[in-house]
Amino acid sequence: MNLWWMVGIIVILTVAAIGAWFGLGFLVRSLMNRQADQVITRIFTELYTKNLWEGVHAMRRFGVEAVVENELRTAHEGPLMKPIGSARPFPNFDGLLFTPAQLYKRPLNDTVAVNAAVTLGKRCERPMTLSTPIMVTAMGYGVALSKPFVHALAKGTASAGTAFNSGQGPVLKEYRSLAHRMIVQYHGGSWKPSDDDIAQADMIEIRYGQGANAGSSTIVPASDLTSELLQDFGISATDSGNLRIPAGIPGVQKAQDLKRLVERLRTIGKGAPIALKLAAGADLTRDMEVAAYAGVDVIVIDGAQAGTHGSPAILVDDFGIPTLSGLCKAVQYLKEQRLENEIDLVVSGGLRTPGDILKAVCLGARAVYMGNAILFATMHEQITKALPFEPPTQLAWANGSLHEQFDEDLGAQSLARFLTNSTEELKAGLRALGKMSIADVKAEDMVAWDPEVARITGLPLV
């Protein structure tokens, strides 16, 4: 008898719950319908100057991003500092397609070993050889990233047999033991790399410009500088304020000054390759002429699609030329000057996939830098610690609210998988082209399907 009472009570409660649910649903639907009727009536009847649709019209006219950014300019002092990079629809590598080998050219089976390794600075006493053409671009500790995140970059690139770049932050003593290949970026800040730092580098990169910051100076706000950061920057708390990396290199005004700097860095670096990083612009070939005179071994071309931790929005969106255009200009200059076997090109800015990378190499780049793709690959599933209420980059930035939750070993593993798998994808592309080595690919292995890309690259339009 007690069992039947219990069954009855359960049935009654279930029916009551279902009834309440449907009743609540009906009530909510009724309220929503009433509100929707009022909104639609207002939109269809009110004068345009008083109409809610005016906001939609303004958004369509100016664009959602421009509207939001102008509101941010209104809310805060100083230039709007924009992260990640520009979203403008620049011509890019999507306008190119590879020509598959079949009969006229024969593809390779997946069992055939192909070589994706590259060497930068072959003329140098200590050339830098990598297992893949993919390198991690300059993302410095303190000026952008947290210490655990930079450690993850060094560890992940070491596992994949490639290089990581110290960026504009201080060169930490542990970098050398964590990294397989370490690129030390030379800049004009007061904490610039010491001679000991330079001597340990596998390549030294003189930073003159970058795609998302042009050739401008960089500022690290005092509000972002913790006591640990100040110590690592080698700055006392009493001297702290905004830290500034000036435009260019202090004391280097003429081509001859740059030549002397290159020779000095080559001596300190014990014959390691010397690279010079430029933002791609209309004067790119003239800039390259100065760099070639100075005797650099590598020129890094950073296109307008490049990312950043934060630069004035006008520099991010309205300066430079597209990466594809910069690469083609640079390749043409080296060919005209017969320098293609003396100076290696590295390209960066908006490279997202193995397809982009292989296309860049076909066009004449020896290797590439990746930034934003690396940033998110390193965070990988850890972004769940931030989403849905915080941007994922709060795990990565030195001033990020969640940077202490980032697991550097997990991040290193994610990055290593991304780099390794991307390299395997490159190798699949090489086999489909019938190439035994990435050194064998050339522009003639591609065609253009986009007229603008065909014009930029000079490749046939299909």
N, C-alpha and C positions, 0 to 999 in steps of 0.2 A: 504493500500500500504506500509506504513512504517513497518507493521508487517512482510510482505513478505520479505522486504529488510533485516530485522533483522534475519529472519530464514535463508535466503540465506547466510548471512555473517557468521552465526554460523556453517552452514554446510561446507562452504569453509574452515573456520578455523579448524574445526574438521578433515576434510580430510587432510589438510596441516599438522596438528599435528601428525596424524597417519602415514602419509608419512615420516615425519621427524623422527619419532620414529623407523620405520622400516629401514629407511636409516641409522640412527645412529647405530641401532642394527647390520645391515649388516657390517658397517665399523668396529665396535668393534669386531665382530666375525672374520672378515678378519684379523685384527691386531693380535688377540689372536691366530688364526690358524697359522699365520706366525711365531709368537714367539714360539709357541709349536713345530712347525716343526724344528726350529733352535735348540731348546733345545734337542729334540729327536735325531736329527742328530748328535749333539756333543756327547751325551751320547753313541750313538751306534758306533761312529767312532774314537773318540780321545783316545790316549794312557791312560791307567788306572791312571798313575801318574799325568796326567793333567785333568782327567775326573771329572766332577761334582759328579759323582756317588761315588767317593772316600769318600765324606762326609757322604753319606748314609751308606756306608760300615763301617765307623768309628762309626757312631751312633749305628748301629746294634751290633758291636763288644763290645762297652763299655756301651751301654745303654744311652738313652736320659738324664736320671736323673744324671748319673755319669758325662756325658759331661758338662751339665749345671753347676753342682756343682764344677767341676774343673775350669771352667771359672770364677766362683764367687771367688774361692780361689786365682785366678790370679789377680782379680780386687781389692781385699780388704786386709787390714792387719789383722793378727791374725787368729786364728782358724775359720773355717766356722761354724757359729752358725745356727743350723738347727731347724726350728720350727715344731710343730704338732707331729712328731714322725716318726718312720721308716716305710717304705713301703715294707720291705722284706716279702716274703711269708712264714711266720712262721706257723707251725701247730697251729690250733686254734679250737674253739668250733664248727666250721662248720662241722667237721668230726664226730660229734655225732648227733644222732636222738633219740627222745623220743619213748617209747613203749606205744601206746595208750591203754587205758582200754576199754573193750567191753563186753565180756562174763565172762571170767575167772576173770577179774577185772572189776568192773562196773564204768562207768563215772558218773559225776554229772551233773544235769540239770543247765542251766544258772541262774535259780532262787535260787539256793542254795548258801548261803553266805559262802565264804571261806576266810581264814585269811592269809594275806601277811605280817603281822607285825613281826618284829624281835626285839630281845633285845641283846645288846652287854654288856658284863661285868656283867653277872648275879650274880657273887659272890660279887660284889662291894656294897658299901653302897648306891651309887647312880647309878644304872645301867641305860643305855641309851636305851629307847624304841622308835622305829620308826614305822610308818605305812607302810613302804615299805623297802625292802632290798637295795634299790638304794640310794646311797649318792653321793654328789658332792665332787669330789676330791680336793686336795689342789691346788688352783690357787690364789696366793696372790696378794693383792693390791700393786701396785708400782713395785714389782719384775716382774709382768706380766700384770695384768689387771688394767684398770682404776677404779676410785672410783664408778662411776655410774654402771659399769658392776658388780662389787662385790656386790653392794647394790641389784642389780637385782637377783643375786644368793641367797642372804640371804632371800629376799622376796619370791622368787619362791619356795625355799625349805620349807619355813614356810607354804605356802599355801598347799603344798603337804604332810606336816607332816613328813619331813625327815631332814637330817643334811647337813650343809654346813661347809667347812673347811677353816679356815683363811689363810692357806698356810704360806709362809715364809715372807709375808709382815707384816707391823705393824697391830696390833689388834685395830681397830678403836672402839671408845666408843659406836657408834650406832649399832654395830653388835648385841649386846645382845638384844636390843629392836626389831630389824628387824628379827632375826632368831628364828625358833622354837627350833632347836637343833644346838648348836654351838660346833664345834671341833676346839680347839686351837692347832696349830702346834708349838712344842717347837724345837728351832734350836739354833745354836751357834752365830748368828749375834749379833751385839751390840744393836740392837733394839728388841731382843728376848722378848717374852711375860713377862709382870710383874706378880708379885704374884696376883695382883687384876684381871688381865686378866685370869690367870689360875683358880682363885677361881670361875669365872663365867662360866667356860667351862662345857659342858655336857660330853666331853671326851677330854683327853690331848694326843696328838700324838707326840712322839719323832721321829724326822726325821733323819734317818741315811743314807738312800739311796732312789733312785727312778729309775724306769726303763730306763728313757731317759737321766739320768745324772749319773748313777752308784752311787758311794758314794762320788762323787767329790764335791768340793766347788762350790758356786754360786756367780757370780759377777753381780752387777747392775751398768752399766756404768754411770759415772758422767754426760755424755751428756744427759742422760735420766731423770735426776733429776731436776724437777722444784722446785720453792720455796715452793709450796704447799706440794710436796712430801717430801722435806727436813724437813719441819715442822712436817709432820705426822710421819716421821721416827725418829723425835727427834734429828736431827742433824743440827748444825748451818752451815750457808753458808761458814763461814771461815774454817770449818773442813771438808767441802765436798770434795769428790773425788770419786773414784770407791768404792762402798760399797761391802763388801765381807762377805759371810756366809761360814765359814771354813768347811772343811770336818770333819764329826763327831761332837762331843760336847766337847769344851775345858774343860780340867780337868777330863774328863771321859776316862781313859786309860784301866782300867781293869774291869772284870766282877763285882767285888765288888763295884767299883765306880758307875757303872750303877745301881746296886741294890740300892745304897744309893740315887741316883737321883730319881729312881722310887718311893721309899718310901717318899722322900721329896715332889715330885709332888702329890702323893696321899693325903698327909696331907694337902697341900695347896689347892688342888682341892676338898677337903671335901668328899673324897670317890668316886669321878668320875672315870670311867675306864681309865686305862693308856694303850695306844697303842704304838707300835714301828713299824716304817715303814722301810722296807728293799727292796732293789733291788733284784730281783730273780737272783740267780747265782748258780754255781756248789757247792759252799760252803754254800748253804742256810741252810741245817740242822745244821751245826756247828754254824752259826749265830743264828738260832732259839734256840739252846741249851743255848747260852749266855743270850738271851732274856728271856727264861723260868726261868733260874736261878735268873735273876733280878726281877722276879715276875710280869711281864706285864700281863695284862688281854686280850689284843688283839694284834695280829701280822698282819700287813698289808704287803701283798706280791705284789710288783709292777713289772709286767713282762716286757719283752723286747719290747713289742708293745706299751708301754706307751707313752703319748705325753708330750710336753714341750713347753714353750714359746720360748726357744732358748737354746740349748746346743751344744757343739762341735759335729760335725757330726759323728766323730768316736765313741763317747759315745752313740749317738742315734742309730747307725746302727750296731755296732760291739761289744757291751758289753751286758752281761746278758743272760738269757735263756727265751724261750717263756712263756707267762703267764700260759698256760695250763700245761706245765711241772713244773713250779714253784708251782702251786696249788697242783698238785698231789704229789710232793715231800714233801710239807708242811703237807698235810693231812696224808701221810704215817708216817712222823716223829711223829706227835701228837698221832696217834694210837699206834705206837710202844712204846711210852713213857707213854701211858695211860693219856694223857693230853687233849683229845678232849672235855672233859666236863669242863675243867678249862680255856683253852685259846681259844678264838674265832678267826677265820680267816676271814680277809677281803682281797679280791683280786681286783686288778686293772690292767689296761693295755690292750687296744684294745677291750674292751667290747663295743659292738655297739647296740645290740638289746635286747628286753625282752627274746628272746630265749637264747642268750649268758648268760644272768643273771641267768635264771632258771637252765641252765646246770651247771654253776659254783656252784650254791647252792646245786644241786644234788651231785656234786663231793666233797662237804665238806665245802664250804665257808658259813659263816653266813650272810655276806652282801657283797656288791660290791661298789667300787667307779667308777664313770664315769667322763671323762674329756672332750675329743674332742667332743663327742656326745652332752654333755651339752653345750659346747661353741657355737656350731652351732644352737642348739635348742633355746638357749637364744637370738641369733641374729634373727633367723627365717626370716620373710619377710623384716626385716630391712637391710638385705644384699643388697637390691636394692639401698641403699644409697651409696654402695661401687662399686658394679658391674656396668659396665664391665671393668672399668679402674683401680680399686684398689682391693687388696685382701680383703675379708670380715672381716678378723681379724683386719684390721685397725680401725674397730668400737670398738674392745674389748681391744686391748693393751693400756697400760698407755701411751706409746709413739706413739700410732697410730695417723695417720694424720686426722682420722675422728671420734675419740673417743667422741668429743663434740656433735656429731650428734646422739649418741646412746640414746634412750629413755628407761630409767631404768624401768619404770612401765610397758611399753609394753613388755620389755624383761622379766620381772618377770612373767607376764601373760603367755608368750610363754613357759617359763621353767616349770611353774606349770602344764600347759596342757600336756607337754611332760612327766613329771614324773607321773602324775595321770593316763594318758592313758596307759603308759608303765606298770604301776602297774595293771591296769585292764586287760591288755594282759597277764601278769603273772598269774592272777587269772583264765583266760580262760585256760591257760596251766595246772593249778592245777586241774581244773574240768575234763579236758581231761585225766588226769592221775588218776582220782578218789580220789584225795587228798583233805582233808578238810583244811589243813594248809600247809604253805610253810615249816614248821618244819618237815613235814612228808616225804618230798621227799628224795630220796637216789640215789646212783650211779646205782643201779639195775633197775632204771626206764629208763635207756638209753642203747643203743647199739652203736657201732662204725661201720661206713661204710668205713672209711679210714684206711688202714693198719697201718700207722704211728701213728695215734691217738689211735688206738686200743692198740698198743704197749705202748704208754705213759700212758694211763689210766688203762690198764688191763681189759677193757670191751670187751665183745664178739664181734667178727667181723662178720658182716652179708654180 
